[in-house]
Amino acid sequence: MMVQGKWNVTIKTPVGDKTGTLDLIVDGARLTGSLYDADHIAAINDGKIQGNKLTWSATITGPMRLNLKFTATVEADRIDGTARHLLGSAQFSGSRV
């Protein structure tokens, strides 16, 4: 399963859809990288890969500080998942760049 690379993603938030780029770097079962858009960047922490299932955490600082816990599934050139946070959760999806 090819997980590594750049993904264009859209996160469904209470204030509307937010688009950005998910840059995934794989080292064995370890996942690192970043999630960014034109205004923000968040490093991927505690990333893990198990088959086509991914988990990681990230902290965004704007428009408010949120610690996010991501779970995702990769199928070919698609990624889909959920970002959980203190205020609830947000669905996201994307495709390989």
N, CA, C and O atoms as a CHARMM CRD file, in Angstrom:
* protein
*
  388
    1    1 MET  N      0.85400  -1.18800   0.00000 PROA 1      0.00000
    2    1 MET  CA     0.00000   0.00000   0.00000 PROA 1      0.00000
    3    1 MET  C      0.89100   1.23800   0.00000 PROA 1      0.00000
    4    1 MET  O      1.71100   1.42600   0.89800 PROA 1      0.00000
    5    2 MET  N      0.72200   2.06900  -1.00300 PROA 2      0.00000
    6    2 MET  CA     1.51700   3.29200  -1.11500 PROA 2      0.00000
    7    2 MET  C      0.79800   4.43500  -0.41000 PROA 2      0.00000
    8    2 MET  O     -0.19500   4.96600  -0.90600 PROA 2      0.00000
    9    3 VAL  N      1.31300   4.80000   0.74400 PROA 3      0.00000
   10    3 VAL  CA     0.73500   5.87000   1.56000 PROA 3      0.00000
   11    3 VAL  C      1.53100   7.16200   1.39700 PROA 3      0.00000
   12    3 VAL  O      0.96900   8.25700   1.38800 PROA 3      0.00000
   13    4 GLN  N      2.84000   7.01500   1.27000 PROA 4      0.00000
   14    4 GLN  CA     3.71700   8.18000   1.23100 PROA 4      0.00000
   15    4 GLN  C      3.40400   9.07900   0.04400 PROA 4      0.00000
   16    4 GLN  O      3.07700   8.61200  -1.04700 PROA 4      0.00000
   17    5 GLY  N      3.51200  10.38000   0.28600 PROA 5      0.00000
   18    5 GLY  CA     3.31900  11.36000  -0.77900 PROA 5      0.00000
   19    5 GLY  C      2.41300  12.49700  -0.35000 PROA 5      0.00000
   20    5 GLY  O      2.04900  12.62200   0.82000 PROA 5      0.00000
   21    6 LYS  N      2.06000  13.31800  -1.31800 PROA 6      0.00000
   22    6 LYS  CA     1.19300  14.47000  -1.05100 PROA 6      0.00000
   23    6 LYS  C     -0.23800  14.13800  -1.44900 PROA 6      0.00000
   24    6 LYS  O     -0.49300  13.48700  -2.46200 PROA 6      0.00000
   25    7 TRP  N     -1.16300  14.61100  -0.61600 PROA 7      0.00000
   26    7 TRP  CA    -2.59800  14.38500  -0.81100 PROA 7      0.00000
   27    7 TRP  C     -3.31700  15.72300  -0.70100 PROA 7      0.00000
   28    7 TRP  O     -3.08300  16.47600   0.24300 PROA 7      0.00000
   29    8 ASN  N     -4.19400  16.02600  -1.66100 PROA 8      0.00000
   30    8 ASN  CA    -5.07900  17.18900  -1.54300 PROA 8      0.00000
   31    8 ASN  C     -6.27800  16.74000  -0.71800 PROA 8      0.00000
   32    8 ASN  O     -6.97200  15.79500  -1.09200 PROA 8      0.00000
   33    9 VAL  N     -6.52200  17.41000   0.39600 PROA 9      0.00000
   34    9 VAL  CA    -7.61200  17.00000   1.28600 PROA 9      0.00000
   35    9 VAL  C     -8.57300  18.14600   1.54800 PROA 9      0.00000
   36    9 VAL  O     -8.21700  19.32100   1.46600 PROA 9      0.00000
   37   10 THR  N     -9.81200  17.76300   1.86800 PROA 10     0.00000
   38   10 THR  CA   -10.84300  18.70100   2.27700 PROA 10     0.00000
   39   10 THR  C    -11.40900  18.22200   3.59800 PROA 10     0.00000
   40   10 THR  O    -11.87300  17.08700   3.70700 PROA 10     0.00000
   41   11 ILE  N    -11.37100  19.08700   4.60300 PROA 11     0.00000
   42   11 ILE  CA   -11.91000  18.77900   5.93200 PROA 11     0.00000
   43   11 ILE  C    -13.21900  19.53700   6.09200 PROA 11     0.00000
   44   11 ILE  O    -13.27200  20.75000   5.89000 PROA 11     0.00000
   45   12 LYS  N    -14.26800  18.82000   6.45400 PROA 12     0.00000
   46   12 LYS  CA   -15.59200  19.42600   6.67000 PROA 12     0.00000
   47   12 LYS  C    -15.63800  19.95800   8.10400 PROA 12     0.00000
   48   12 LYS  O    -15.67500  19.17400   9.05200 PROA 12     0.00000
   49   13 THR  N    -15.63700  21.28500   8.27000 PROA 13     0.00000
   50   13 THR  CA   -15.65200  21.88800   9.60100 PROA 13     0.00000
   51   13 THR  C    -16.97300  22.62300   9.81500 PROA 13     0.00000
   52   13 THR  O    -17.70200  22.87700   8.85700 PROA 13     0.00000
   53   14 PRO  N    -17.28600  22.96500  11.06700 PROA 14     0.00000
   54   14 PRO  CA   -18.51600  23.71300  11.33700 PROA 14     0.00000
   55   14 PRO  C    -18.55800  25.08000  10.64800 PROA 14     0.00000
   56   14 PRO  O    -19.63700  25.63900  10.45300 PROA 14     0.00000
   57   15 VAL  N    -17.39800  25.61900  10.28100 PROA 15     0.00000
   58   15 VAL  CA   -17.35900  26.92200   9.61500 PROA 15     0.00000
   59   15 VAL  C    -17.12700  26.78100   8.10500 PROA 15     0.00000
   60   15 VAL  O    -16.74700  27.74200   7.43700 PROA 15     0.00000
   61   16 GLY  N    -17.35800  25.58500   7.58400 PROA 16     0.00000
   62   16 GLY  CA   -17.21500  25.35500   6.14800 PROA 16     0.00000
   63   16 GLY  C    -16.07100  24.42600   5.81200 PROA 16     0.00000
   64   16 GLY  O    -15.26000  24.07500   6.66900 PROA 16     0.00000
   65   17 ASP  N    -16.01900  24.03500   4.55800 PROA 17     0.00000
   66   17 ASP  CA   -14.96300  23.13900   4.09400 PROA 17     0.00000
   67   17 ASP  C    -13.62500  23.86800   4.06000 PROA 17     0.00000
   68   17 ASP  O    -13.53900  25.01000   3.61100 PROA 17     0.00000
   69   18 LYS  N    -12.58200  23.19200   4.54200 PROA 18     0.00000
   70   18 LYS  CA   -11.21600  23.72200   4.52400 PROA 18     0.00000
   71   18 LYS  C    -10.36800  22.78500   3.68000 PROA 18     0.00000
   72   18 LYS  O    -10.37400  21.57300   3.89600 PROA 18     0.00000
   73   19 THR  N     -9.64300  23.33800   2.72500 PROA 19     0.00000
   74   19 THR  CA    -8.79300  22.52300   1.87000 PROA 19     0.00000
   75   19 THR  C     -7.33500  22.72700   2.24100 PROA 19     0.00000
   76   19 THR  O     -6.95300  23.78800   2.73500 PROA 19     0.00000
   77   20 GLY  N     -6.53400  21.71700   2.00300 PROA 20     0.00000
   78   20 GLY  CA    -5.11900  21.79800   2.28800 PROA 20     0.00000
   79   20 GLY  C     -4.38500  20.61600   1.69400 PROA 20     0.00000
   80   20 GLY  O     -4.94300  19.84600   0.91300 PROA 20     0.00000
   81   21 THR  N     -3.13400  20.48500   2.07300 PROA 21     0.00000
   82   21 THR  CA    -2.28600  19.40400   1.59200 PROA 21     0.00000
   83   21 THR  C     -1.79000  18.59700   2.77600 PROA 21     0.00000
   84   21 THR  O     -1.32600  19.14500   3.77600 PROA 21     0.00000
   85   22 LEU  N     -1.89600  17.29500   2.64300 PROA 22     0.00000
   86   22 LEU  CA    -1.38800  16.35100   3.62200 PROA 22     0.00000
   87   22 LEU  C     -0.13600  15.73700   3.01300 PROA 22     0.00000
   88   22 LEU  O     -0.21000  15.07600   1.97800 PROA 22     0.00000
   89   23 ASP  N      1.00800  15.94900   3.64400 PROA 23     0.00000
   90   23 ASP  CA     2.28200  15.43300   3.15000 PROA 23     0.00000
   91   23 ASP  C      2.70700  14.30600   4.08400 PROA 23     0.00000
   92   23 ASP  O      3.09800  14.55700   5.22300 PROA 23     0.00000
   93   24 LEU  N      2.63200  13.06700   3.60900 PROA 24     0.00000
   94   24 LEU  CA     2.90900  11.89300   4.43400 PROA 24     0.00000
   95   24 LEU  C      4.26900  11.29800   4.09800 PROA 24     0.00000
   96   24 LEU  O      4.61400  11.11300   2.93100 PROA 24     0.00000
   97   25 ILE  N      5.03100  11.00400   5.14400 PROA 25     0.00000
   98   25 ILE  CA     6.34200  10.37300   5.02000 PROA 25     0.00000
   99   25 ILE  C      6.30200   9.08100   5.82900 PROA 25     0.00000
  100   25 ILE  O      5.93900   9.08700   7.00500 PROA 25     0.00000
  101   26 VAL  N      6.67700   7.97600   5.19400 PROA 26     0.00000
  102   26 VAL  CA     6.60200   6.66100   5.81400 PROA 26     0.00000
  103   26 VAL  C      8.00600   6.12800   6.09000 PROA 26     0.00000
  104   26 VAL  O      8.89300   6.19600   5.23800 PROA 26     0.00000
  105   27 ASP  N      8.18800   5.59500   7.30300 PROA 27     0.00000
  106   27 ASP  CA     9.42700   4.92000   7.68200 PROA 27     0.00000
  107   27 ASP  C      9.02000   3.64900   8.41600 PROA 27     0.00000
  108   27 ASP  O      8.82500   3.66600   9.63200 PROA 27     0.00000
  109   28 GLY  N      8.89100   2.55200   7.68400 PROA 28     0.00000
  110   28 GLY  CA     8.39500   1.30500   8.27500 PROA 28     0.00000
  111   28 GLY  C      6.92600   1.47200   8.63900 PROA 28     0.00000
  112   28 GLY  O      6.09400   1.75000   7.77600 PROA 28     0.00000
  113   29 ALA  N      6.60800   1.30100   9.92900 PROA 29     0.00000
  114   29 ALA  CA     5.23400   1.48100  10.41000 PROA 29     0.00000
  115   29 ALA  C      5.03200   2.87400  11.00700 PROA 29     0.00000
  116   29 ALA  O      3.97400   3.16600  11.56300 PROA 29     0.00000
  117   30 ARG  N      6.04900   3.73300  10.89000 PROA 30     0.00000
  118   30 ARG  CA     6.00300   5.08400  11.45300 PROA 30     0.00000
  119   30 ARG  C      5.58300   6.08100  10.37700 PROA 30     0.00000
  120   30 ARG  O      6.03200   6.00000   9.23400 PROA 30     0.00000
  121   31 LEU  N      4.72200   7.01700  10.75200 PROA 31     0.00000
  122   31 LEU  CA     4.19300   8.02800   9.84800 PROA 31     0.00000
  123   31 LEU  C      4.53500   9.41000  10.37900 PROA 31     0.00000
  124   31 LEU  O      4.24600   9.72100  11.53400 PROA 31     0.00000
  125   32 THR  N      5.14700  10.24100   9.54500 PROA 32     0.00000
  126   32 THR  CA     5.42500  11.63700   9.89600 PROA 32     0.00000
  127   32 THR  C      4.99500  12.50300   8.71500 PROA 32     0.00000
  128   32 THR  O      4.46300  11.99900   7.72600 PROA 32     0.00000
  129   33 GLY  N      5.22700  13.78900   8.82600 PROA 33     0.00000
  130   33 GLY  CA     4.88800  14.71200   7.74900 PROA 33     0.00000
  131   33 GLY  C      4.18600  15.93800   8.28500 PROA 33     0.00000
  132   33 GLY  O      4.44500  16.37500   9.40700 PROA 33     0.00000
  133   34 SER  N      3.28600  16.49800   7.47200 PROA 34     0.00000
  134   34 SER  CA     2.59400  17.71400   7.88600 PROA 34     0.00000
  135   34 SER  C      1.27300  17.86400   7.13400 PROA 34     0.00000
  136   34 SER  O      1.04600  17.25500   6.08900 PROA 34     0.00000
  137   35 LEU  N      0.42600  18.69300   7.70700 PROA 35     0.00000
  138   35 LEU  CA    -0.84000  19.09700   7.10700 PROA 35     0.00000
  139   35 LEU  C     -0.77700  20.61700   7.01200 PROA 35     0.00000
  140   35 LEU  O     -0.53300  21.28900   8.01400 PROA 35     0.00000
  141   36 TYR  N     -0.99700  21.17100   5.80700 PROA 36     0.00000
  142   36 TYR  CA    -0.85700  22.61600   5.67300 PROA 36     0.00000
  143   36 TYR  C     -1.79900  23.19100   4.62200 PROA 36     0.00000
  144   36 TYR  O     -2.28600  22.49600   3.73000 PROA 36     0.00000
  145   37 ASP  N     -2.03300  24.49200   4.76800 PROA 37     0.00000
  146   37 ASP  CA    -2.74600  25.27000   3.76300 PROA 37     0.00000
  147   37 ASP  C     -1.96600  26.57100   3.58700 PROA 37     0.00000
  148   37 ASP  O     -0.83600  26.67900   4.06400 PROA 37     0.00000
  149   38 ALA  N     -2.54000  27.54200   2.92200 PROA 38     0.00000
  150   38 ALA  CA    -1.82400  28.79400   2.64900 PROA 38     0.00000
  151   38 ALA  C     -1.45700  29.55200   3.92400 PROA 38     0.00000
  152   38 ALA  O     -0.49200  30.31600   3.93000 PROA 38     0.00000
  153   39 ASP  N     -2.22600  29.34700   5.01700 PROA 39     0.00000
  154   39 ASP  CA    -2.02700  30.13100   6.23800 PROA 39     0.00000
  155   39 ASP  C     -1.45900  29.36800   7.42900 PROA 39     0.00000
  156   39 ASP  O     -0.94500  29.99000   8.35800 PROA 39     0.00000
  157   40 HSD  N     -1.53700  28.03700   7.42900 PROA 40     0.00000
  158   40 HSD  CA    -1.16900  27.25600   8.61100 PROA 40     0.00000
  159   40 HSD  C     -0.38500  26.01400   8.22400 PROA 40     0.00000
  160   40 HSD  O     -0.48600  25.51400   7.10400 PROA 40     0.00000
  161   41 ILE  N      0.40100  25.52800   9.18200 PROA 41     0.00000
  162   41 ILE  CA     1.07400  24.24000   9.02500 PROA 41     0.00000
  163   41 ILE  C      1.02600  23.52800  10.37000 PROA 41     0.00000
  164   41 ILE  O      1.23400  24.14300  11.41600 PROA 41     0.00000
  165   42 ALA  N      0.75200  22.22800  10.33600 PROA 42     0.00000
  166   42 ALA  CA     0.71000  21.41700  11.55900 PROA 42     0.00000
  167   42 ALA  C      1.51500  20.15100  11.32200 PROA 42     0.00000
  168   42 ALA  O      1.27200  19.42500  10.35700 PROA 42     0.00000
  169   43 ALA  N      2.46500  19.88800  12.19600 PROA 43     0.00000
  170   43 ALA  CA     3.28700  18.68400  12.08800 PROA 43     0.00000
  171   43 ALA  C      2.48400  17.45500  12.51400 PROA 43     0.00000
  172   43 ALA  O      1.65200  17.52100  13.41800 PROA 43     0.00000
  173   44 ILE  N      2.75000  16.34700  11.84800 PROA 44     0.00000
  174   44 ILE  CA     2.14000  15.06600  12.21300 PROA 44     0.00000
  175   44 ILE  C      2.97300  14.45800  13.33200 PROA 44     0.00000
  176   44 ILE  O      4.19400  14.35200  13.22200 PROA 44     0.00000
  177   45 ASN  N      2.29700  14.05500  14.42000 PROA 45     0.00000
  178   45 ASN  CA     2.94600  13.43000  15.57200 PROA 45     0.00000
  179   45 ASN  C      2.33100  12.06100  15.82500 PROA 45     0.00000
  180   45 ASN  O      1.18100  11.81200  15.46100 PROA 45     0.00000
  181   46 ASP  N      3.09600  11.17900  16.44700 PROA 46     0.00000
  182   46 ASP  CA     2.60100   9.85700  16.86500 PROA 46     0.00000
  183   46 ASP  C      1.93700   9.09200  15.72500 PROA 46     0.00000
  184   46 ASP  O      0.97500   8.35800  15.95000 PROA 46     0.00000
  185   47 GLY  N      2.44700   9.25600  14.49600 PROA 47     0.00000
  186   47 GLY  CA     1.83200   8.60500  13.34700 PROA 47     0.00000
  187   47 GLY  C      2.17000   7.12700  13.24700 PROA 47     0.00000
  188   47 GLY  O      3.31000   6.71900  13.47000 PROA 47     0.00000
  189   48 LYS  N      1.15800   6.33000  12.90600 PROA 48     0.00000
  190   48 LYS  CA     1.33100   4.88100  12.77300 PROA 48     0.00000
  191   48 LYS  C      0.57300   4.38500  11.54500 PROA 48     0.00000
  192   48 LYS  O     -0.46100   4.93400  11.16500 PROA 48     0.00000
  193   49 ILE  N      1.11700   3.33200  10.93600 PROA 49     0.00000
  194   49 ILE  CA     0.48000   2.68600   9.79800 PROA 49     0.00000
  195   49 ILE  C      0.27800   1.21500  10.13500 PROA 49     0.00000
  196   49 ILE  O      1.18900   0.54300  10.62100 PROA 49     0.00000
  197   50 GLN  N     -0.92100   0.73200   9.87200 PROA 50     0.00000
  198   50 GLN  CA    -1.21400  -0.69100  10.02600 PROA 50     0.00000
  199   50 GLN  C     -2.03500  -1.09900   8.81100 PROA 50     0.00000
  200   50 GLN  O     -3.24300  -0.86700   8.76100 PROA 50     0.00000
  201   51 GLY  N     -1.37000  -1.71300   7.82800 PROA 51     0.00000
  202   51 GLY  CA    -2.03600  -2.02900   6.56700 PROA 51     0.00000
  203   51 GLY  C     -2.39900  -0.74800   5.84900 PROA 51     0.00000
  204   51 GLY  O     -1.53100   0.08200   5.57800 PROA 51     0.00000
  205   52 ASN  N     -3.70100  -0.57500   5.53300 PROA 52     0.00000
  206   52 ASN  CA    -4.13800   0.66700   4.88200 PROA 52     0.00000
  207   52 ASN  C     -4.78100   1.63800   5.87200 PROA 52     0.00000
  208   52 ASN  O     -5.42100   2.61000   5.47100 PROA 52     0.00000
  209   53 LYS  N     -4.60700   1.36700   7.17800 PROA 53     0.00000
  210   53 LYS  CA    -5.16100   2.22600   8.23800 PROA 53     0.00000
  211   53 LYS  C     -4.05100   3.11300   8.80600 PROA 53     0.00000
  212   53 LYS  O     -2.94800   2.64500   9.08800 PROA 53     0.00000
  213   54 LEU  N     -4.36300   4.40000   8.96700 PROA 54     0.00000
  214   54 LEU  CA    -3.41200   5.37600   9.48100 PROA 54     0.00000
  215   54 LEU  C     -3.97600   6.05200  10.71900 PROA 54     0.00000
  216   54 LEU  O     -5.18300   6.27400  10.81900 PROA 54     0.00000
  217   55 THR  N     -3.10000   6.37700  11.66100 PROA 55     0.00000
  218   55 THR  CA    -3.48400   7.21100  12.80500 PROA 55     0.00000
  219   55 THR  C     -2.35700   8.20700  13.05600 PROA 55     0.00000
  220   55 THR  O     -1.18200   7.88600  12.87700 PROA 55     0.00000
  221   56 TRP  N     -2.72600   9.42400  13.47600 PROA 56     0.00000
  222   56 TRP  CA    -1.73900  10.42800  13.85200 PROA 56     0.00000
  223   56 TRP  C     -2.42900  11.53600  14.62000 PROA 56     0.00000
  224   56 TRP  O     -3.65700  11.62000  14.65200 PROA 56     0.00000
  225   57 SER  N     -1.62600  12.38400  15.23700 PROA 57     0.00000
  226   57 SER  CA    -2.16000  13.56000  15.92100 PROA 57     0.00000
  227   57 SER  C     -1.47200  14.79800  15.36500 PROA 57     0.00000
  228   57 SER  O     -0.37300  14.72300  14.81600 PROA 57     0.00000
  229   58 ALA  N     -2.13300  15.93200  15.51700 PROA 58     0.00000
  230   58 ALA  CA    -1.59100  17.22000  15.08300 PROA 58     0.00000
  231   58 ALA  C     -2.26100  18.31300  15.90000 PROA 58     0.00000
  232   58 ALA  O     -3.38600  18.14700  16.37200 PROA 58     0.00000
  233   59 THR  N     -1.57000  19.41600  16.06200 PROA 59     0.00000
  234   59 THR  CA    -2.11800  20.57000  16.77000 PROA 59     0.00000
  235   59 THR  C     -2.16800  21.75300  15.82300 PROA 59     0.00000
  236   59 THR  O     -1.15800  22.13300  15.23000 PROA 59     0.00000
  237   60 ILE  N     -3.36400  22.33600  15.68700 PROA 60     0.00000
  238   60 ILE  CA    -3.49300  23.56900  14.90900 PROA 60     0.00000
  239   60 ILE  C     -3.62900  24.73400  15.89300 PROA 60     0.00000
  240   60 ILE  O     -4.11900  24.56300  17.00900 PROA 60     0.00000
  241   61 THR  N     -3.19800  25.89700  15.47000 PROA 61     0.00000
  242   61 THR  CA    -3.22300  27.05500  16.36600 PROA 61     0.00000
  243   61 THR  C     -4.17600  28.14400  15.90100 PROA 61     0.00000
  244   61 THR  O     -4.40400  29.10900  16.63100 PROA 61     0.00000
  245   62 GLY  N     -4.73300  28.01400  14.71100 PROA 62     0.00000
  246   62 GLY  CA    -5.65100  29.04800  14.24300 PROA 62     0.00000
  247   62 GLY  C     -6.77500  28.44900  13.43400 PROA 62     0.00000
  248   62 GLY  O     -6.54400  27.46300  12.73400 PROA 62     0.00000
  249   63 PRO  N     -7.94100  28.96900  13.48500 PROA 63     0.00000
  250   63 PRO  CA    -8.32600  30.19900  14.18900 PROA 63     0.00000
  251   63 PRO  C     -8.39400  30.02000  15.70900 PROA 63     0.00000
  252   63 PRO  O     -8.50600  31.00100  16.44500 PROA 63     0.00000
  253   64 MET  N     -8.32700  28.76900  16.17900 PROA 64     0.00000
  254   64 MET  CA    -8.22200  28.50300  17.61900 PROA 64     0.00000
  255   64 MET  C     -7.32500  27.29600  17.79000 PROA 64     0.00000
  256   64 MET  O     -7.14100  26.51800  16.85500 PROA 64     0.00000
  257   65 ARG  N     -6.76700  27.13500  18.97500 PROA 65     0.00000
  258   65 ARG  CA    -5.86700  26.00200  19.22900 PROA 65     0.00000
  259   65 ARG  C     -6.69100  24.73700  19.44900 PROA 65     0.00000
  260   65 ARG  O     -7.55400  24.68700  20.32500 PROA 65     0.00000
  261   66 LEU  N     -6.41000  23.71000  18.63700 PROA 66     0.00000
  262   66 LEU  CA    -7.08200  22.42100  18.77200 PROA 66     0.00000
  263   66 LEU  C     -6.07400  21.29700  18.60600 PROA 66     0.00000
  264   66 LEU  O     -5.23600  21.31700  17.70400 PROA 66     0.00000
  265   67 ASN  N     -6.17100  20.31100  19.49900 PROA 67     0.00000
  266   67 ASN  CA    -5.41100  19.08000  19.36000 PROA 67     0.00000
  267   67 ASN  C     -6.30600  18.09100  18.62500 PROA 67     0.00000
  268   67 ASN  O     -7.41600  17.79600  19.07000 PROA 67     0.00000
  269   68 LEU  N     -5.82300  17.58800  17.51000 PROA 68     0.00000
  270   68 LEU  CA    -6.61600  16.70800  16.65900 PROA 68     0.00000
  271   68 LEU  C     -6.03400  15.30000  16.65500 PROA 68     0.00000
  272   68 LEU  O     -4.81600  15.12500  16.64300 PROA 68     0.00000
  273   69 LYS  N     -6.91000  14.29800  16.66500 PROA 69     0.00000
  274   69 LYS  CA    -6.52800  12.89000  16.54200 PROA 69     0.00000
  275   69 LYS  C     -7.15100  12.37900  15.24600 PROA 69     0.00000
  276   69 LYS  O     -8.37400  12.32400  15.11600 PROA 69     0.00000
  277   70 PHE  N     -6.31600  12.01100  14.30300 PROA 70     0.00000
  278   70 PHE  CA    -6.77000  11.57200  12.98600 PROA 70     0.00000
  279   70 PHE  C     -6.76700  10.05100  12.86700 PROA 70     0.00000
  280   70 PHE  O     -5.87000   9.37800  13.37500 PROA 70     0.00000
  281   71 THR  N     -7.77700   9.52500  12.19300 PROA 71     0.00000
  282   71 THR  CA    -7.79600   8.14400  11.72600 PROA 71     0.00000
  283   71 THR  C     -8.15900   8.21000  10.25600 PROA 71     0.00000
  284   71 THR  O     -9.00300   9.01200   9.85400 PROA 71     0.00000
  285   72 ALA  N     -7.52400   7.36800   9.45100 PROA 72     0.00000
  286   72 ALA  CA    -7.77800   7.41500   8.01200 PROA 72     0.00000
  287   72 ALA  C     -7.56800   6.04400   7.39000 PROA 72     0.00000
  288   72 ALA  O     -6.89100   5.17900   7.94500 PROA 72     0.00000
  289   73 THR  N     -8.17200   5.87700   6.22100 PROA 73     0.00000
  290   73 THR  CA    -8.00500   4.68400   5.41200 PROA 73     0.00000
  291   73 THR  C     -7.58700   5.12000   4.02300 PROA 73     0.00000
  292   73 THR  O     -8.15700   6.04900   3.45100 PROA 73     0.00000
  293   74 VAL  N     -6.58500   4.43900   3.48400 PROA 74     0.00000
  294   74 VAL  CA    -6.13000   4.70800   2.12500 PROA 74     0.00000
  295   74 VAL  C     -6.58700   3.56300   1.23600 PROA 74     0.00000
  296   74 VAL  O     -6.35600   2.39200   1.53900 PROA 74     0.00000
  297   75 GLU  N     -7.24000   3.91700   0.13100 PROA 75     0.00000
  298   75 GLU  CA    -7.66800   2.95700  -0.89300 PROA 75     0.00000
  299   75 GLU  C     -7.19000   3.49900  -2.22800 PROA 75     0.00000
  300   75 GLU  O     -7.74600   4.47400  -2.73400 PROA 75     0.00000
  301   76 ALA  N     -6.15600   2.87300  -2.81200 PROA 76     0.00000
  302   76 ALA  CA    -5.57000   3.31700  -4.08000 PROA 76     0.00000
  303   76 ALA  C     -5.14900   4.78500  -3.95700 PROA 76     0.00000
  304   76 ALA  O     -4.27200   5.10100  -3.15200 PROA 76     0.00000
  305   77 ASP  N     -5.75400   5.68600  -4.73500 PROA 77     0.00000
  306   77 ASP  CA    -5.38100   7.10400  -4.70800 PROA 77     0.00000
  307   77 ASP  C     -6.36700   7.96200  -3.93000 PROA 77     0.00000
  308   77 ASP  O     -6.46600   9.16400  -4.18000 PROA 77     0.00000
  309   78 ARG  N     -7.11000   7.36000  -2.97500 PROA 78     0.00000
  310   78 ARG  CA    -8.07900   8.07700  -2.13200 PROA 78     0.00000
  311   78 ARG  C     -7.70300   7.91100  -0.66500 PROA 78     0.00000
  312   78 ARG  O     -7.19500   6.86800  -0.25300 PROA 78     0.00000
  313   79 ILE  N     -7.96000   8.95500   0.11400 PROA 79     0.00000
  314   79 ILE  CA    -7.81000   8.89200   1.56100 PROA 79     0.00000
  315   79 ILE  C     -9.08400   9.44600   2.17800 PROA 79     0.00000
  316   79 ILE  O     -9.58500  10.48300   1.74400 PROA 79     0.00000
  317   80 ASP  N     -9.61100   8.76500   3.18700 PROA 80     0.00000
  318   80 ASP  CA   -10.82100   9.20300   3.88600 PROA 80     0.00000
  319   80 ASP  C    -10.61500   8.97700   5.36900 PROA 80     0.00000
  320   80 ASP  O     -9.96800   8.01000   5.77100 PROA 80     0.00000
  321   81 GLY  N    -11.16700   9.87000   6.18600 PROA 81     0.00000
  322   81 GLY  CA   -11.01800   9.67600   7.60800 PROA 81     0.00000
  323   81 GLY  C    -11.76000  10.68700   8.45100 PROA 81     0.00000
  324   81 GLY  O    -12.63500  11.41500   7.98200 PROA 81     0.00000
  325   82 THR  N    -11.37200  10.70300   9.72800 PROA 82     0.00000
  326   82 THR  CA   -11.99600  11.55300  10.73400 PROA 82     0.00000
  327   82 THR  C    -10.91600  12.23100  11.56500 PROA 82     0.00000
  328   82 THR  O     -9.90600  11.61800  11.91100 PROA 82     0.00000
  329   83 ALA  N    -11.13900  13.49100  11.87900 PROA 83     0.00000
  330   83 ALA  CA   -10.28000  14.24300  12.78900 PROA 83     0.00000
  331   83 ALA  C    -11.11000  14.52800  14.04500 PROA 83     0.00000
  332   83 ALA  O    -12.06300  15.30700  13.99800 PROA 83     0.00000
  333   84 ARG  N    -10.75000  13.90500  15.15100 PROA 84     0.00000
  334   84 ARG  CA   -11.47400  14.11300  16.41400 PROA 84     0.00000
  335   84 ARG  C    -10.77800  15.19000  17.23500 PROA 84     0.00000
  336   84 ARG  O     -9.55100  15.29100  17.25700 PROA 84     0.00000
  337   85 HSD  N    -11.61100  16.00400  17.91900 PROA 85     0.00000
  338   85 HSD  CA   -11.07200  17.07500  18.74700 PROA 85     0.00000
  339   85 HSD  C    -12.02800  17.33100  19.90500 PROA 85     0.00000
  340   85 HSD  O    -13.09100  16.71500  19.99300 PROA 85     0.00000
  341   86 LEU  N    -11.64800  18.23000  20.77900 PROA 86     0.00000
  342   86 LEU  CA   -12.41300  18.52700  21.99100 PROA 86     0.00000
  343   86 LEU  C    -13.85700  18.92200  21.69100 PROA 86     0.00000
  344   86 LEU  O    -14.75000  18.62600  22.48400 PROA 86     0.00000
  345   87 LEU  N    -14.09700  19.57500  20.57700 PROA 87     0.00000
  346   87 LEU  CA   -15.43600  20.06700  20.24100 PROA 87     0.00000
  347   87 LEU  C    -16.25500  19.08700  19.40400 PROA 87     0.00000
  348   87 LEU  O    -17.40200  19.37800  19.06600 PROA 87     0.00000
  349   88 GLY  N    -15.68100  17.92800  19.06500 PROA 88     0.00000
  350   88 GLY  CA   -16.40300  16.94600  18.25100 PROA 88     0.00000
  351   88 GLY  C    -15.48400  16.27100  17.26100 PROA 88     0.00000
  352   88 GLY  O    -14.38000  15.85100  17.60600 PROA 88     0.00000
  353   89 SER  N    -15.94800  16.16700  16.02000 PROA 89     0.00000
  354   89 SER  CA   -15.12700  15.55300  14.99100 PROA 89     0.00000
  355   89 SER  C    -15.46100  16.14800  13.63400 PROA 89     0.00000
  356   89 SER  O    -16.51300  16.75800  13.44500 PROA 89     0.00000
  357   90 ALA  N    -14.55300  15.95800  12.70300 PROA 90     0.00000
  358   90 ALA  CA   -14.72500  16.45600  11.33600 PROA 90     0.00000
  359   90 ALA  C    -14.29600  15.35900  10.37200 PROA 90     0.00000
  360   90 ALA  O    -13.26200  14.72000  10.56900 PROA 90     0.00000
  361   91 GLN  N    -15.08200  15.14700   9.34200 PROA 91     0.00000
  362   91 GLN  CA   -14.74300  14.18100   8.29700 PROA 91     0.00000
  363   91 GLN  C    -13.81100  14.84600   7.30100 PROA 91     0.00000
  364   91 GLN  O    -13.90400  16.04900   7.05600 PROA 91     0.00000
  365   92 PHE  N    -12.90700  14.05200   6.72300 PROA 92     0.00000
  366   92 PHE  CA   -12.06600  14.57600   5.65400 PROA 92     0.00000
  367   92 PHE  C    -11.88600  13.51800   4.58000 PROA 92     0.00000
  368   92 PHE  O    -12.03400  12.32100   4.82400 PROA 92     0.00000
  369   93 SER  N    -11.56700  13.98700   3.39900 PROA 93     0.00000
  370   93 SER  CA   -11.30200  13.08700   2.27700 PROA 93     0.00000
  371   93 SER  C    -10.35200  13.77900   1.32400 PROA 93     0.00000
  372   93 SER  O    -10.19100  14.99900   1.36200 PROA 93     0.00000
  373   94 GLY  N     -9.72400  12.98600   0.46700 PROA 94     0.00000
  374   94 GLY  CA    -8.79200  13.58600  -0.47700 PROA 94     0.00000
  375   94 GLY  C     -8.30200  12.59200  -1.48900 PROA 94     0.00000
  376   94 GLY  O     -8.67900  11.42000  -1.49800 PROA 94     0.00000
  377   95 SER  N     -7.42800  13.11700  -2.36000 PROA 95     0.00000
  378   95 SER  CA    -6.85000  12.29500  -3.41100 PROA 95     0.00000
  379   95 SER  C     -5.35400  12.61200  -3.54100 PROA 95     0.00000
  380   95 SER  O     -4.88400  13.69800  -3.20100 PROA 95     0.00000
  381   96 ARG  N     -4.64700  11.62300  -4.04100 PROA 96     0.00000
  382   96 ARG  CA    -3.20400  11.76200  -4.22000 PROA 96     0.00000
  383   96 ARG  C     -2.92700  12.87200  -5.22700 PROA 96     0.00000
  384   96 ARG  O     -3.62200  12.98600  -6.23600 PROA 96     0.00000
  385   97 VAL  N     -1.90700  13.69300  -4.95100 PROA 97     0.00000
  386   97 VAL  CA    -1.50200  14.77100  -5.86300 PROA 97     0.00000
  387   97 VAL  C     -0.81300  14.16200  -7.06800 PROA 97     0.00000
  388   97 VAL  O     -0.38800  14.88700  -7.96700 PROA 97     0.00000
